[in-house]
């Protein structure tokens, strides 16, 4: 941690994907809101949509087009059942995938849930200059992802590198000849 560098808060949207929860009963989304605001970031938006690929894509696209949202954290719908369609929805929106996020998440969660971690299809990527993270729907998984990965990568002071310092360059394109 480079303490001499200033903390740079980012604006984060929290999206819960669930057929059974409400905002009031959404412990995973609530945990993410608590963690991100405690870390000094801004909650830019919060929503809950059903496990429906069209609804998920629509909400994520709306937030990706909102200049006031830098990061979207989704929770839920990353398993292997028929209703789990969050990764498929995210892939419809992504410009670039960040494969290391899902790999690291599963590696870290192995310490807590053993081989059951293989059932998670957590993933991350970038769309229109916005970071997107699809987390499993359990509070433990959200805690693992935030405490062990996101709190560091969303902190400008984290060294040797972090996602925040790359934000101004996310929409760069390759010059054409």
Contact map, one row per residue, 1 for C-alpha under 8 A:
111000000000000000000000000000000000000000000000000000000000000000000000000000000000000000000000000000000000000000000000000000000000000000000000000000000000111000000000000000000
111110000000000000000000000000000000000000000000000000000000000000000000000000000000000000000000000000000000000000000000000000000000000000000000000000000000111000000000000000000
111111000000000000000000000000000000000000000000000000000000000000000000000000000000000000000000000000000000000000000000000000000000000000000000000000000000100000000000000000000
011111000000000000000000000000000000000000000000000000000000000000000000000000000000000000000000000000000000000000000000000000000000000000000000000000000000100000000000000000000
011111100000000000000000000000000000000000000000000000000000000000000000000000000000000000000000000000000000000000000000000000000000000000000000000000000001100000000000000000000
001111110000000000000000000000000000000000000000000000000000000000000000000000000000000000000000000000000000000000000000000000000000000000000000000000000001100000000000000000000
000011111000000000000000000000000000000000000000000000000000000000000000000000000000000000000000000000000000000000000000000000000000000000000000000000000011100000000000000000000
000001111100000000000000000000000000000000000000000000000000000000000000000000000000000000000000000000000000000000000000000000000000000000000000000000000011000000010000000000000
000000111110000000000000000000000000000111000000000000000000000000000000000000000000000000000000000000000000000000000000000000000000000000000000000000000010000000000000000000000
000000011111000000000000000000000000000011000000000000000000000000001110000000000000000000000000000000000000000000000000000000000000000000000000000000000100000000010000000000000
000000001111100000000000000000000000000011110000000000000000000000011110000000000000000000000000000000000000000000000000000000000000000000000000000000000000000000000000000000000
000000000111110000000000000000000001000011111000000000000000000000001111100000000000000000000000000000000000000000000000000000000000000000000000000000000000000000000000000000000
000000000011111000000000000000000000000000111100000000000000001000001011100000000000000000000000000000000000000000000000000000000000000000000000000000000000000000000000000000000
000000000001111100000000000010011000000000101110000000000000000000000001111000000000000000000000000000000000000000000000000000000000000000000000000000000000000000000000000000000
000000000000111110000000000010000000000000000111100000000000000000000001111000000000000000000000000000000000000000000000000000000000000000000000000000000000000000000000000000000
000000000000011111000000010110000000000000000011100000000000000000000000011100000000000000000000000000000000000000000000000000000000000010000000000000000000000000000000000000000
000000000000001111100000000000000000000000000001111000010000000000000000011110000000010000000000000000000000000000000000000000000000000010000000000000000000000000000000000000000
000000000000000111111000000000000000000000000001111000000000000000000000000110000000000000000000000000000000000000000000000000000000000000000000000000000000000000000000000000000
000000000000000011111000000000000000000000000000111000000000000000000000000000000000000000000000000000000000000000000000000000000000000000000000000000000000000000000000000000000
000000000000000001111100000000000000000000000000000000000000000000000000000000000000000000000000000000000000000000000000000000000000000000000000000000000000000000000000000000000
000000000000000001111111110000000000000000000000000000000000000000000000000000000000000000000000000000000000000000000000000000000000000000000000000000000000000000000000000000000
000000000000000000011111110000000000000000000001000000000000000000000000000000000000000000000000000000000000000000000000000000000000000000000000000000000000000000000000000000000
000000000000000000001111110010000000000000000011000000000000000000000000000000000000000000000000000000000000000000000000000000000000000000000000000000000000000000000000000000000
000000000000000000001111110000000000000000000000000000000000000000000000000000000000000000000000000000000000000000000000000000000000000000000000000000000000000000000000000000000
000000000000000000001111111000000000000000000000000000000000000000000000000000000000000000000000000000000000000000000000000000000000000000000000000000000000000000000000000000000
000000000000000100001111111111000000000000000000000000000000000000000000000000000000000000000000000000000000000000000000000000000000000000000000000000000000000000000000000000000
000000000000000000000000111111100000000000000000000000000000000000000000000000000000000000000000000000000000000000000000000000000000000000100000000000000000000000000000000000000
000000000000000100000000011111110000000000000000000000000000000000000000001000000000000000000000000000000000000000000000000000000000000011100100000000000000000000000000000000000
000000000000011100000010011111111000000000000000000000000000000000000000001000000000000000000000000000000000000000000000000000000000000000000000000000000000000000000000000000000
000000000000000000000000011111111100000000000000000000000000000000000000000000000000000000000000000000000000000000000000000000000000000000000000000000000000000000000000000000000
000000000000000000000000001111111110000000000000000000000000000000000000000000000000000000000000000000000000000000000000000000000000000000100110000000000000000000000000000000000
000000000000010000000000000111111111000000000000000000000000000000000000000000000000000000000000000000000000000000000000000000000000000000000110010000000000000000000000000000000
000000000000010000000000000011111111100000100000000000000000000000000000000000000000000000000000000000000000000000000000000000000000000000000000000000000000000000000000000000000
000000000000000000000000000001111111110000000000000000000000000000000000000000000000000000000000000000000000000000000000000000000000000000000000000000000000000000000000000000000
000000000000000000000000000000111111111000000000000000000000000000000000000000000000000000000000000000000000000000000000000000000000000000000000010000000000000000000000000000000
000000000001000000000000000000011111111111100000000000000000000000000000000000000000000000000000000000000000000000000000000000000000000000000000000000100000000000000000000000000
000000000000000000000000000000001111111111100000000000000000000000000000000000000000000000000000000000000000000000000000000000000000000000000000000000000000000000000000000000000
000000000000000000000000000000000111111110000000000000000000000000000000000000000000000000000000000000000000000000000000000000000000000000000000000000000000000000000000000000000
000000000000000000000000000000000011111110000000000000000000000000000000000000000000000000000000000000000000000000000000000000000000000000000000000000100000000000000000000000000
000000001000000000000000000000000001111111000000000000000000000000000000000000000000000000000000000000000000000000000000000000000000000000000000000000000000000000000000000000000
000000001111000000000000000000000001111111100000000000000000000000000000000000000000000000000000000000000000000000000000000000000000000000000000000000000000000000000000000000000
000000001111000000000000000000000001100111110000000000000000000000000000000000000000000000000000000000000000000000000000000000000000000000000000000000000000000000000000000000000
000000000011110000000000000000001001100011111100000000000000000000000000000000000000000000000000000000000000000000000000000000000000000000000000000000000000000000000000000000000
000000000011100000000000000000000000000001111100000000000000000000011000000000000000000000000000000000000000000000000000000000000000000000000000000000000000000000000000000000000
000000000001110000000000000000000000000000111110000000000000000000001000000000000000000000000000000000000000000000000000000000000000000000000000000000000000000000000000000000000
000000000000111000000000000000000000000000111111000000000000000000000000000000000000000000000000000000000000000000000000000000000000000000000000000000000000000000000000000000000
000000000000011100000010000000000000000000001111100000000000000000000000000000000000000000000000000000000000000000000000000000000000000000000000000000000000000000000000000000000
000000000000001111000110000000000000000000000111110000000000000000000000000000000000000000000000000000000000000000000000000000000000000000000000000000000000000000000000000000000
000000000000001111100000000000000000000000000011111100110000000000000000000000000000000000000000000000000000000000000000000000000000000000000000000000000000000000000000000000000
000000000000000011100000000000000000000000000001111100110000000000000000000000000000000000000000000000000000000000000000000000000000000000000000000000000000000000000000000000000
000000000000000011100000000000000000000000000000111110110000000000000000000010000011110000000000000000000000000000000000000000000000000000000000000000000000000000000000000000000
000000000000000000000000000000000000000000000000111111110000000000000000000000000010100000000000000000000000000000000000000000000000000000000000000000000000000000000000000000000
000000000000000000000000000000000000000000000000001111111000000000000000000000000000110110000000000000000000000000000000000000000000000000000000000000000000000000000000000000000
000000000000000000000000000000000000000000000000000111111100000000000000000000000000000010000000000000000000000000000000000000000000000000000000000000000000000000000000000000000
000000000000000000000000000000000000000000000000111111111110000000000000000000000000000000000000000000000000000000000000000000000000000000000000000000000000000000000000000000000
000000000000000010000000000000000000000000000000111111111111000000000000000000000000010010000000000000000000000000000000000000000000000000000000000000000000000000000000000000000
000000000000000000000000000000000000000000000000000011111111100000000000000000000000000011011000000000000000000000000000000000000000000000000000000000000000000000000000000000000
000000000000000000000000000000000000000000000000000001111111110000000000000000000000000000000000000000000000000000000000000000000000000000000000000000000000000000000000000000000
000000000000000000000000000000000000000000000000000000111111111000000000000000000000000000000000000000000000000000000000000000000000000000000000000000000000000000000000000000000
000000000000000000000000000000000000000000000000000000011111111100000001000000000000000001001000000000000000000000000000000000000000000000000000000000000000000000000000000000000
000000000000000000000000000000000000000000000000000000001111111110000000000000000000000000001000000000000000000000000000000000000000000000000000000000000000000000000000000000000
000000000000000000000000000000000000000000000000000000000111111111000000000000000000000000000000000000000000000000000000000000000000000000000000000000000000000000000000000000000
000000000000100000000000000000000000000000000000000000000011111111001001000000000000000000000000000000000000000000000000000000000000000000000000000000000000000000000000000000000
000000000000000000000000000000000000000000000000000000000001111111101000000000000000000000000000000000000000000000000000000000111100000000000000000000000000000000000000000000000
000000000000000000000000000000000000000000000000000000000000111111100000000000000000000000000000000000000000000000000000000000010000000000000000000000000000000000000000000000000
000000000000000000000000000000000000000000000000000000000000011111111000000000000000000000000000000000000000000000000000000000000000000000000000000000000000000000000000000000000
000000000000000000000000000000000000000000000000000000000000000111111100000000000000000000000000000000000000000000000000000000000000000000000000000000000000000000000000000000000
000000000010000000000000000000000000000000010000000000000000000001111100000000000000000000000000000000000000000000000000000000000000000000000000000000000000000000000000000000000
000000000111100000000000000000000000000000011000000000000000001101111111000000000000000000000000000000000000000000000000000000000100000000000000000000000000000000000000000000000
000000000111000000000000000000000000000000000000000000000000000000111111000000000000000000000000000000000000000000000000000000001110000000000000000000000000000000000000000000000
000000000111100000000000000000000000000000000000000000000000000000001111100000000000000000000000000000000000000000000000000000000111100000000000000000000000000000000000000000000
000000000001111000000000000000000000000000000000000000000001001000001111110000000000000000000000000000000000000000000000000000000111100000000000000000000000000000000000000000000
000000000001111000000000000000000000000000000000000000000000000000000011111000000000000000000000000000000000000000000000000000000001111000000000000000000000000000000000000000000
000000000000011110000000000000000000000000000000000000000000000000000001111100000000000000000000000000000000000000000000000000000001111000000000000000000000000000000000000000000
000000000000011110000000000110000000000000000000000000000000000000000000111111000000000000000000000000000000000000000000000000000000011111000100000000000000000000000000000000000
000000000000000111000000000000000000000000000000000000000000000000000000011111100001010000000000000000000000000000000000000000000000011111000000000000000000000000000000000000000
000000000000000011000000000000000000000000000000001000000000000000000000001111100011111000000000000000000000000000000000000000000000000110000000000000000000000000000000000000000
000000000000000000000000000000000000000000000000000000000000000000000000001111110001111000000000000000000000000000000001110000000000011110000000000000000000000000000000000000000
000000000000000000000000000000000000000000000000000000000000000000000000000111111001000000000000000000000000000000000011100000000000000100000000000000000000000000000000000000000
000000000000000000000000000000000000000000000000000000000000000000000000000001111101000000000000000000000000000000000011100000000000000000000000000000000000000000000000000000000
000000000000000000000000000000000000000000000000000000000000000000000000000000111111000000000000000000000000000000000000000000000000000000000000000000000000000000000000000000000
000000000000000000000000000000000000000000000000000000000000000000000000000000011111100000000000000000000000000000000000000000000000000000000000000000000000000000000000000000000
000000000000000000000000000000000000000000000000001100000000000000000000000010001111100000000000000000000000000000000000000000000000000000000000000000000000000000000000000000000
000000000000000000000000000000000000000000000000001000000000000000000000000111111111110000000000000000000000000000000000000000000000000000000000000000000000000000000000000000000
000000000000000000000000000000000000000000000000001110000000000000000000000011000111111110000000000000000000000000000000000000000000000000000000000000000000000000000000000000000
000000000000000010000000000000000000000000000000001010010000000000000000000111000001111111000000000000000000000000000000000000000000010000000000000000000000000000000000000000000
000000000000000000000000000000000000000000000000000000000000000000000000000011000000111111100000000000000000000000000000111000000000010000000000000000000000000000000000000000000
000000000000000000000000000000000000000000000000000010000000000000000000000000000000111111110000000000000000000000000000000000000000000000000000000000000000000000000000000000000
000000000000000000000000000000000000000000000000000011011000000000000000000000000000111111111000000000000000000000000000000000000000000000000000000000000000000000000000000000000
000000000000000000000000000000000000000000000000000000001001000000000000000000000000011111111100000000000000000000000000000000000001010000000000000000000000000000000000000000000
000000000000000000000000000000000000000000000000000000000000000000000000000000000000001111111100100000000000000000000000000000000000000000000000000000000000000000000000000000000
000000000000000000000000000000000000000000000000000000001000000000000000000000000000000111111100000000000000000000000000000000000000000000000000000000000000000000000000000000000
000000000000000000000000000000000000000000000000000000001001100000000000000000000000000011111110000000000000000000000000000000100000000000000000000000000000000000000000000000000
000000000000000000000000000000000000000000000000000000000000000000000000000000000000000001111111100000000000000000000000000011100000000000000000000000000000000000000000000000000
000000000000000000000000000000000000000000000000000000000000000000000000000000000000000000001111100000000000000000000000000011110000000000000000000000000000000000000000000000000
000000000000000000000000000000000000000000000000000000000000000000000000000000000000000000000111110000000000000000000000000011100000000000000000000000000000000000000000000000000
000000000000000000000000000000000000000000000000000000000000000000000000000000000000000000100111111000000000000000000000001111000000000000000000000000000000000000000000000000000
000000000000000000000000000000000000000000000000000000000000000000000000000000000000000000000001111111000000000000000000001111000000000000000000000000000000000000000000000000000
000000000000000000000000000000000000000000000000000000000000000000000000000000000000000000000000111111100000000000000000001110000000000000000000000000000000000000000000000000000
000000000000000000000000000000000000000000000000000000000000000000000000000000000000000000000000011111110000000000000000000000000000000000000000000000000000000000000000000000000
000000000000000000000000000000000000000000000000000000000000000000000000000000000000000000000000011111111000000000000000011100000000000000000000000000000000000000000000000000000
000000000000000000000000000000000000000000000000000000000000000000000000000000000000000000000000011111111100000000000000111100000000000000000000000000000000000000000000000000000
000000000000000000000000000000000000000000000000000000000000000000000000000000000000000000000000001111111110000000000000000000000000000000000000000000000000000000000000000000000
000000000000000000000000000000000000000000000000000000000000000000000000000000000000000000000000000111111111000000000000000000000000000000000000000000000000000000000000000000000
000000000000000000000000000000000000000000000000000000000000000000000000000000000000000000000000000011111111100000000000010000000000000000000001100010000000000000000000000000000
000000000000000000000000000000000000000000000000000000000000000000000000000000000000000000000000000001111111110000001101010000000000000000000000000000000000000000000000000000000
000000000000000000000000000000000000000000000000000000000000000000000000000000000000000000000000000000111111111000001000000000000000000000000000000000000000000000000000000000000
000000000000000000000000000000000000000000000000000000000000000000000000000000000000000000000000000000011111111100000000000000000000000000000001000100000000000000000000000000000
000000000000000000000000000000000000000000000000000000000000000000000000000000000000000000000000000000001111111111001000000000000000000000001001000000000000000000000000000000000
000000000000000000000000000000000000000000000000000000000000000000000000000000000000000000000000000000000111111111111000000000000000000000000000000000000000000000000000000000000
000000000000000000000000000000000000000000000000000000000000000000000000000000000000000000000000000000000011111111000000000000000000000000000000000000000000000000000000000000000
000000000000000000000000000000000000000000000000000000000000000000000000000000000000000000000000000000000001111111000000000000000000000000000000000000000000000000000000000000000
000000000000000000000000000000000000000000000000000000000000000000000000000000000000000000000000000000000000111111111000000000000000000000000000000000000000000000000000000000000
000000000000000000000000000000000000000000000000000000000000000000000000000000000000000000000000000000000000111111111000000000000000000000000000000000000000000000000000000000000
000000000000000000000000000000000000000000000000000000000000000000000000000000000000000000000000000000000000010011111100000000000000000000000000000000000000000000000000000000000
000000000000000000000000000000000000000000000000000000000000000000000000000000000000000000000000000000000000010011111111000000000000000000000000000000000000000000000000000000000
000000000000000000000000000000000000000000000000000000000000000000000000000000000000000000000000000000000110110011111111000000000000000000000000000000000000000000000000000000000
000000000000000000000000000000000000000000000000000000000000000000000000000000000000000000000000000000000100000000111111100000000000000000000000000000000000000000000000000000000
000000000000000000000000000000000000000000000000000000000000000000000000000000110000000000000000000000000000000000011111100000000000000000000000000000000000000000000000000000000
000000000000000000000000000000000000000000000000000000000000000000000000000001110000000000000000000000000100000000011111110000000000000100000000000000000000000000000000000000000
000000000000000000000000000000000000000000000000000000000000000000000000000001110000001000000000000001000000000000000111111000000000000100000000000000000000000000000000000000000
000000000000000000000000000000000000000000000000000000000000000000000000000001000000001000000000000011001100000000000001111100000000111100000000000000000000000000000000000000000
000000000000000000000000000000000000000000000000000000000000000000000000000000000000001000000000111011000000000000000000111110000000111000000000000000000000000000000000000000000
000000000000000000000000000000000000000000000000000000000000000000000000000000000000000000000000111011000000000000000000011111000011110000000000000000000000000000000000000000000
000000000000000000000000000000000000000000000000000000000000000000000000000000000000000000000111111000000000000000000000001111100011100000000000000000000000000000000000000000000
000000000000000000000000000000000000000000000000000000000000000000000000000000000000000000000111110000000000000000000000000111111111000000000000000000000000000000000000010000000
000000000000000000000000000000000000000000000000000000000000000100000000000000000000000000001111000000000000000000000000000011111111000000000000000000000000000000000000000000000
000000000000000000000000000000000000000000000000000000000000000110000000000000000000000000000010000000000000000000000000000001111100000000000000000000000000000000000000011000000
000000000000000000000000000000000000000000000000000000000000000100000100000000000000000000000000000000000000000000000000000001111110000000000000000000000000000000000010011000000
000000000000000000000000000000000000000000000000000000000000000100001111000000000000000000000000000000000000000000000000000001111111000000000000000000000000000000000000010000000
000000000000000000000000000000000000000000000000000000000000000000000111000000000000000000000000000000000000000000000000000111101111100000000000000000000000000000000000000000000
000000000000000000000000000000000000000000000000000000000000000000000011110000000000000001000000000000000000000000000000000111100111110000000000000000000000000000000000000000000
000000000000000000000000000000000000000000000000000000000000000000000011110000000000000000000000000000000000000000000000011110000011111000000000000000000000000000000000000000000
000000000000000000000000000000000000000000000000000000000000000000000000111101000000011001000000000000000000000000000000011100000001111100000000000000000000000000000000000000000
000000000000000000000000000000000000000000000000000000000000000000000000111101000000000000000000000000000000000000000000011000000000111110001100100000000000000000000000000000000
000000000000000000000000000000000000000000000000000000000000000000000000001111100000000000000000000000000000000000000001110000000000011111001100000000000000000000000000000000000
000000000000000110000000000100000000000000000000000000000000000000000000001111000000000000000000000000000000000000000000000000000000001111101100000000000000000000000000000000000
000000000000000000000000000100000000000000000000000000000000000000000000001100000000000000000000000000000000000000000000000000000000000111111100000000000000000000000000000000000
000000000000000000000000001100100000000000000000000000000000000000000000000000000000000000000000000000000000000000000000000000000000000011111110000000000000000000000000000000000
000000000000000000000000000000000000000000000000000000000000000000000000000000000000000000000000000000000000000000000000000000000000000001111111000000000000000000000000000000000
000000000000000000000000000000000000000000000000000000000000000000000000000000000000000000000000000000000000100000000000000000000000001111111111100000000000000000000000000000000
000000000000000000000000000100110000000000000000000000000000000000000000001000000000000000000000000000000000000000000000000000000000001111111111110000000000000000000000000000000
000000000000000000000000000000110000000000000000000000000000000000000000000000000000000000000000000000000000000000000000000000000000000000111111111100000000000000000000000000000
000000000000000000000000000000000000000000000000000000000000000000000000000000000000000000000000000000001001100000000000000000000000000000011111111110000000000000000000000000000
000000000000000000000000000000000000000000000000000000000000000000000000000000000000000000000000000000001000000000000000000000000000001000001111111111000000000000000000000000000
000000000000000000000000000000010010000000000000000000000000000000000000000000000000000000000000000000000000000000000000000000000000000000000111111111100000000000000000000000000
000000000000000000000000000000000000000000000000000000000000000000000000000000000000000000000000000000000000000000000000000000000000000000000011111111110000000000000000000000000
000000000000000000000000000000000000000000000000000000000000000000000000000000000000000000000000000000000001000000000000000000000000000000000011111111110000000000000000000000000
000000000000000000000000000000000000000000000000000000000000000000000000000000000000000000000000000000001000000000000000000000000000000000000001111111111000000000000000000000000
000000000000000000000000000000000000000000000000000000000000000000000000000000000000000000000000000000000000000000000000000000000000000000000000111111111100000000000000000000000
000000000000000000000000000000000001001000000000000000000000000000000000000000000000000000000000000000000000000000000000000000000000000000000000011111111110000000000000000000000
000000000000000000000000000000000000000000000000000000000000000000000000000000000000000000000000000000000000000000000000000000000000000000000000001111111110010001000000000000000
000000000000000000000000000000000000000000000000000000000000000000000000000000000000000000000000000000000000000000000000000000000000000000000000000011111111010011110000000000000
000000000100000000000000000000000000000000000000000000000000000000000000000000000000000000000000000000000000000000000000000000000000000000000000000001111111000001110000000000000
000000111000000000000000000000000000000000000000000000000000000000000000000000000000000000000000000000000000000000000000000000000000000000000000000000111111110001110000000000000
000011110000000000000000000000000000000000000000000000000000000000000000000000000000000000000000000000000000000000000000000000000000000000000000000000001111110001111000000000000
111111100000000000000000000000000000000000000000000000000000000000000000000000000000000000000000000000000000000000000000000000000000000000000000000000000011111001000000000000000
110000000000000000000000000000000000000000000000000000000000000000000000000000000000000000000000000000000000000000000000000000000000000000000000000000011011111111000000000000000
110000000000000000000000000000000000000000000000000000000000000000000000000000000000000000000000000000000000000000000000000000000000000000000000000000000000111111000000000000000
000000000000000000000000000000000000000000000000000000000000000000000000000000000000000000000000000000000000000000000000000000000000000000000000000000000000011111000000000000000
000000000000000000000000000000000000000000000000000000000000000000000000000000000000000000000000000000000000000000000000000000000000000000000000000000001000011111101000000000000
000000000000000000000000000000000000000000000000000000000000000000000000000000000000000000000000000000000000000000000000000000000000000000000000000000011111111111111100000000000
000000000000000000000000000000000000000000000000000000000000000000000000000000000000000000000000000000000000000000000000000000000000000000000000000000001111000011111110000000000
000000010100000000000000000000000000000000000000000000000000000000000000000000000000000000000000000000000000000000000000000000000000000000000000000000001111000001111110000000000
000000000000000000000000000000000000000000000000000000000000000000000000000000000000000000000000000000000000000000000000000000000000000000000000000000000001000011111111000000000
000000000000000000000000000000000000000000000000000000000000000000000000000000000000000000000000000000000000000000000000000000000000000000000000000000000000000001111111110000000
000000000000000000000000000000000000000000000000000000000000000000000000000000000000000000000000000000000000000000000000000000001000000000000000000000000000000000111111110000000
000000000000000000000000000000000000000000000000000000000000000000000000000000000000000000000000000000000000000000000000000000000000000000000000000000000000000000001111111000000
000000000000000000000000000000000000000000000000000000000000000000000000000000000000000000000000000000000000000000000000000000000000000000000000000000000000000000000111111100000
000000000000000000000000000000000000000000000000000000000000000000000000000000000000000000000000000000000000000000000000000001011100000000000000000000000000000000000111111100000
000000000000000000000000000000000000000000000000000000000000000000000000000000000000000000000000000000000000000000000000000000011000000000000000000000000000000000000001111110000
000000000000000000000000000000000000000000000000000000000000000000000000000000000000000000000000000000000000000000000000000000000000000000000000000000000000000000000000111111000
000000000000000000000000000000000000000000000000000000000000000000000000000000000000000000000000000000000000000000000000000000000000000000000000000000000000000000000000001111100
000000000000000000000000000000000000000000000000000000000000000000000000000000000000000000000000000000000000000000000000000000000000000000000000000000000000000000000000000111110
000000000000000000000000000000000000000000000000000000000000000000000000000000000000000000000000000000000000000000000000000000000000000000000000000000000000000000000000000011111
000000000000000000000000000000000000000000000000000000000000000000000000000000000000000000000000000000000000000000000000000000000000000000000000000000000000000000000000000001111
000000000000000000000000000000000000000000000000000000000000000000000000000000000000000000000000000000000000000000000000000000000000000000000000000000000000000000000000000000111
